[in-house]
Amino acid sequence: MRVIIVGAGQVGSSIAQSLASDHDVVVIDTDGERVDELTYSHDVLPIQGDGTELEVLEEAGIADADMLIASTDSDETNIVTCGVAEVLGDAFTIARVKQPQYLRAWERARGAFGVDFMVCTDLLTAKAIVAVIGLPTAHDVDMFADGLVQMTEFEIPTESPVANQTIAEADRFDSLTFAAILRDEEVLIPTGETVIQAGDDLIAIGSPESMRGFSTAVAPQSEGPSDVVIVGGGEIGFQTARLLENRGYKPRLFEHDEERARWLAENLPKTTVLHGDATDQDLLERENVGSADVLVSALDNDQKNLLSTLIAKRMGTDRTVAVVAAADFSSLFEAVGVDVAVSPREVTAEEITRFTRARRAENVAIIDGDRAEVIEVEVDAESVLVDRPIRESMADLPEGVVLGAITRGNDLITPRGDTVVQVGDHVVVFADVDALTEVTEKL
């Protein structure tokens, strides 16, 4: 597949890196230095120029391209780029936007603006935040099979009762499969005798109910959150509060701009909006932020997000989530005490990459950058799985593959050795990145 990416910032570069090994990738950017860097770092064809210009897209080969991804930092540039691309060829167009109003307009008439698929950064970030809030120690959550199956990445705390248990001892849930353990740089496929260690990232696949049960087993002292504080009433903070309201929460939200705070109060009926600077320790103490179960810092400044979460942690807040604009800082934030760092650029790059991969599968979750994937596939008559017990068919699949769940109609089936997969079943499979191509072909 020939893919043209317009914009070589963090999002565009991340997508290019992910796609370059399997596709012909062309990257366009107006910044000459970025273009030069791409020449050395990725196996792509870099072009310096403006992706909204006819001549530049023609030079990139838009007439023969299968896909165009517009991922600059300008919503308007991305939309115009897709519109120009539509004039010049039949490439499937993807536009990254920050403002949800563009997404809302596009959703009323899909295909509008020449955009075939639109990704909204702020809304995706809010969804990622809300997904991890409900599960203590969860770092990543993705849904499969119309919500019947959930994939969750748990970090195992030092004090967790699950630490030092074997997989067999931790396996107390009917519809849960422990698919993999990420330990340092290794991806381990666990057996019943594998011992779970503190600090491991454990990938589990199963029903949402079992996932909540396992989350409680990992951190029994942490009940589901009831008091959630959001710092920053920008678009991400607003969308996070709105999504939490939809789930029955009544969050508190700090916003320093008085006019914006008034608007938020009018548009978030179940949220208590507080006017003030959330890096002001006196204000946080007066509002008893230390008693909160979760604090989400969604300011538009990384340093302030780090400061407000560390202050909250010091005051006693159980769990903190910080938005981090510079994706490279995510691990640094978590190393100094932030429980979960969410990068809007990383979330967006994963969503676009997920969409490009999903064209060969029903759904995809990308694990820890690009170390592994969880994919959902509808089984057809050509699959190695069909009409055979799983213990037989797994012998035809490469190492590094775990069948995590099966859905048949509206029923979830936890795979066992004697389970027989049928045509039309949906299977949710964990695959190490080295096994991905082979397993996709055989499923």
N, C-alpha and C positions, 0 to 999 in steps of 0.2 A: 504494500500500500504506500502511495506517495502522500506525505503529510506536509503541509506548509504551516509553520507556526509564526505568527506575527507578534513580536515582543520577546526580547531575550532577557527579561528580568528574572527574578527567582521562580515565578510560576512557569514562564515559558521555558527556562533552562531545565527545570525539573521535569517537565513533560517531555522535552527533547531527549533528556538522558534516559527516560523510561522507554521511549519508543524507538530510539536509534538502533538498537540491536536487531529489531525485527522489521523495520520499515525504512524506506528512503525518506529522510527528513530534511526539509529546507527551513532555515530560520531567518526571518527578516527583522532588522532593528535599525533605527535611525542612529544609534550610538555606535560609532566606529570601534571604540574600545571593547564594548560588549561583543561585537561581531568577531573581533580578533581573538578574544578569550575563547569563544565557542570553537574557533578553528582548532585550538590546541586541546580543548577538554572533551569534545564530543565528536562522534563520527557523523557529522551533519554538513550540509552545504550552507554556509552562512552568506547572506546578502545584506549589504548596508543600503537602507532606503526606507521610504515611507510606505507602509502596507496599504494605505488608502489609495495609492496611485496605481492607475491602470498599468503603466509601463513596468513598475516594480513587480506586481503580481504576475505579469506576463513573463518577465525574466525568470521568476521562480517556477514557472511551468504550471500556472493555475489551470490551463486548459486540460492538462492530463492528471491533475491532482485528484485524489479520492477524498481528501479531508483538508479543511482549513480551520485552524484554531487561532482566534484573535484574543491575545492575552496581555495586551499592554495595560498600563495603569489607568488609561482613560476609557471610561465607558463608551463615550461618543465615538472615539476612534475605533474601538472594537466593533461597534454596530455598523459604522460606515464601511469598515473593511469587509465585513460579511456581505453588505449590500453590493459593493463593487465586485466581490468574488462571484456573486450570483449572476452578475451580468456576463462574466467572462467564461463561465464553465459550469460543471455539474457537481463540483466538490461539495461534500456535506460540511456545513459551516457550524462552528461552535463559537459563541461569544461569551467572554467573561465580563460580568458587570458587578459593580459594587452596590449600586442603588437598587433596592427592591422594586421601586416604581417601574423600572424598565422591565423587570421580570413579570410584574403584574400585567403590564400592557401586552407583553409577548404571549403570556398564557391565555389571553383572551382570543388571540389569533395566532396560533403556532405557525411558524414560518414567516411571520411578519418581520420586516426589516431585512429580509434575506437571511435570517438566522434560523437554522434548523434545530439547534439545541442551545439553551441559555443557562449559564451557571452564575448564581448570585453569591458572591463571596460572603457578604455580611450575614445572609440568611443561613448559608451552610455552616458558618462559624457558630452561630447561635444554636443550630440543631446539634452540632458536635458537643457544645457545652452542656446542653440540656440532657443529652444522651448519657453522659458520664456522671451527672449530678446524682441520679437515682441509685447508682450502684457504687458503694464504697470500694475503693482501691481499683476501680475500673479506669483504664486509660483510653480505651477505644471500644466502640459499640457499633455493630452493623446488623441490619435486619435482612433476612432472606425469606423466600417462599411466602410472599404476602404477609409477613409478620409471624409466621408459625415458627420460624427458626431464627435464633439470635447468635451472633458471634461476638464474644467479649474477650478483650485482653486485660487480664488482672495482673497487677504487680503484687507479689506476696510480701507483706511487711514482716519485719524481724519478729514481732511479737505475735504473729498469726498462729493459731493452733494448727493450721494446715502446713506450716513450715516444718520440715523434717518428717512429714508423713509420706508414705508411698502413695503412688497413684491409686493402687487398690484400696488403701485405707481411706483416701479422700473421695473415692467413687461411691457416694451414697445417694445419688440422685438418678431417678429412673430414666430421664430423657436428657442426659448430658454426656458428651464425649470430650475427654481431654485430648486435644488434637496435637499440641506442640508446646514445647518450653523454649523460650528465648533466654539463653544464659550466656552473658557476655557476647561474644561474636558467633556463638553456635546456635543452630536450630536443631533441637533434639526432638525426635519422635518418641514419646514415652511408652514404656511398657508398664505392666502392673507393679513391677519391682522398682521402677524409677523413683528416687526420693526427691520430693519438691523442696527446693532450698529458698531461704529468705532472699529476696532480691530478684528471684526469677520472674519473668513475664510469662504467664500461663495463658495459652489460647484455648478457650472452651467453646464448644458448639452445642446448642440444644434449645430447649423451649425457654421462653422468657421467664416462666415460673421457676424452672430449675436453676436458671441463671441467678435469679434473686435469692434462691435458697443457698446456692454456693457462695454468693457474695456475703451472705450473713455468716457462713462457715469460715470464710477468710477473715472477716472482721466482725466477730460477734458483738463487740462493744459498740459498734456503729449501727444504730437503727437508721431507717430511712430518714432523710432530712426533712425537717418541717420549717426551719427558719433559714431562709436563703437571702443573702444580701448581695445586691449588684452594685458595683461602683462604676459610674459612667453611664449617662443616658444617651449616648450616641446611637447609631443604628443597630450596632451589635447588642448593646445593653437593652435597647427597646425591644428588639426581636427576642432576646433571651427572656425578658420579663413576660412578653406576650405568650411565648410557648409554654412557660412555666404556669401562667394563669390557665392555659388550656388544659394543663394536667392537674389542676386543682390546687396549686400552690398560691400563697399570698405573699410574694416577695417584698422586701424593702429595697428601694433604689435611691442611691445618692447621685445628685446632679448639681454641679456648681453654677451653671447658668440659670438664672432665675426664670427667664422667659421659656427656656427649654423645659425646665422643671414643671412649669405650669402646663405646658403642652402635654408632657408625659402624664401628669396627673389626670388630665382630661381624657387621655386615650388609653389609660391602663386602669380600669375600674377596680381591679382586685389587688393593685400594687400600692404600697405606701411610699409615696415619693417624698424624699427629704432634700431640701435645698442646702448645699454645703460642699466643702472640699473634703473628699474622703481620705486625703493624706493628712488631715488635721487630727492629731491623736485625741485632743480634748473632745472634738465632735464625736469621734468614734466611741470614746468612753461614755459620753453622755447617752449615746444611742445604744449602748451595751452590745456593740458588735462582737465582743469576745464570746458572747453566748451563742452566736450564730452557728448553725451546723455547717454551712457552706458560704464562702464569700467568693464571688466572681468579680474580678477586676477587668473591666472592658473599656478602659480609658484609651485615648489615641496616642499614648506615649508609653513606650516599653519601661522606661525607668520608673515612671509613676505607678505602673501596674506592679512592678516588682516591689516597690516601696509599700504600697497599700496592702499587698498580700502578706508581706513579711510583718508589717505592723499588726495586721489582723491575727496572724499566726501567734505572734508574741502575746497578744491579748487573750488568746485562748480559743479562737475559732478552730473548729475541728478540721476543716478541709478547705483548701484554697485552689482556685482555678484562675489562671492569668492568660489574657490574650497577649500574644507575642508577635509583633509585626515582622521582626527579623527572625526568619525561621531557624537560622543557625544558632540562635540564643535559646531555643526551647530546652535543650538538654542542660544548659547552664542554669536556667531558671529552676528546673527540677533538682539540680544538684545542690542549690543553695537553700532549698526548703519549700518551694512551691510544689503542691501535690500534682497538679496537672497543668501543663503549658499547652495552649491551643494556638496554632499558627494559622491565620486566615489564608496566607499564601499556600501553605502546605495542604490545608484542607481542600482548597480549590484545585491545586495541581492533582491531588489524589482523585478528586471527583471527575476531572476531565480525563485523566488516565484510565480511571475505572470505566468511564463511558466508552472509551475507544476499545478497551478489552472486552467490555460487555457485548460488543457486537459479535463475539464468538461464544458468549455464554449468556445465561439469563441475568446474572448479577455477579459482581466481583467486589471483594474487599482486599485492599492492599495492606500488607502487614509490615509495620516498622520500616517505612521507606520503600524498599523493594525487595525484602528478603524472602517473602513468601506471599501467597495469595489464598484467599478462600473464594471458591467459585461455585456458582449454582448452575447445574446443567440439567436440561430435560432429556431423559434417556430415550434413545430411539433403538430400532432393531439392530443397528450396527454396533452398538456399544458392547464392550467386553463384559459389562456388568449384567446384561440382560439374561433373565431366565437361569441364573446360576447362583448358588450360595456365595456369599461374599468371600468366604475363606478361600474359595477356588479362584474367583476372578481377581482378587488382589494379587495373586501370583503373577498375573500378566501386566501389572502396573509397576512403575519404577519405585525405588525407595524414596522416602520423603513424602509419601502420600497417605492421608488418613480420610476415610469416609466418615464424616461427622454426623450427618442426619439425612433422612429420606422423608419426603412428603408424598403421600398418595391421596389425591383429592384434598380434602381438608384435614387429613389425618397425618400426624407426625409419627414416624417410625424410627426408633433408636436402632441403628444398625448393629447386628450381632453376626457371628460367624455363619450361622445357618439362615440368615435373612436372604430371601430371593428377591432381586430387583426386577421390576416389570417395566415394559415399555410404557412411557407416559409418566413414570415416577420422576420427581425432581430430587436430585442428589446434591448435597452441600459438602464440598470436598476441600480439605486443606492440602496445599501442595507447596513444597519447597520450590524456590524459584528455578533450581536446576532441573526439576522434574516437570515443570509447568507445561512445556510444549508437548512432551510425549503424553502426559496424562490428558491434556485437552483433546488431542487427536484420538485417543483410545476411548474416551468417555462418549 
